[in-house]
Amino acid sequence: MNKFVSLAILVAGLIILYFGWQERESAAG
């Protein structure tokens, strides 16, 4: 796999996890 592609997938995964965590934290209140 291309190094750039794997890096983009990694960054996208981190962003998804970050926003998912933010929603969870706000929901917990």
C-alpha positions as CSV (number, residue, x, y, z in Angstrom):
1,M,0.0,0.0,0.0
2,N,1.2,3.5,-0.7
3,K,2.6,5.3,2.3
4,F,0.6,8.4,1.7
5,V,-2.6,6.4,1.5
6,S,-1.9,4.6,4.7
7,L,-1.1,7.9,6.4
8,A,-4.4,9.4,5.1
9,I,-6.4,6.5,6.5
10,L,-4.7,6.8,9.8
11,V,-5.4,10.5,10.1
12,A,-9.1,9.9,9.0
13,G,-9.4,7.3,11.7
14,L,-8.0,9.6,14.4
15,I,-10.4,12.4,13.3
16,I,-13.4,10.0,13.5
17,L,-12.4,8.7,16.9
18,Y,-11.8,12.3,18.1
19,F,-15.3,13.5,17.1
20,G,-16.9,10.3,18.4
21,W,-15.2,10.8,21.7
22,Q,-16.3,14.5,21.8
23,E,-20.0,13.5,21.2
24,R,-19.7,10.8,24.0
25,E,-18.3,13.4,26.4
26,S,-21.0,15.9,25.7
27,A,-23.7,13.3,25.9
28,A,-22.4,12.2,29.4
29,G,-22.7,15.9,30.4
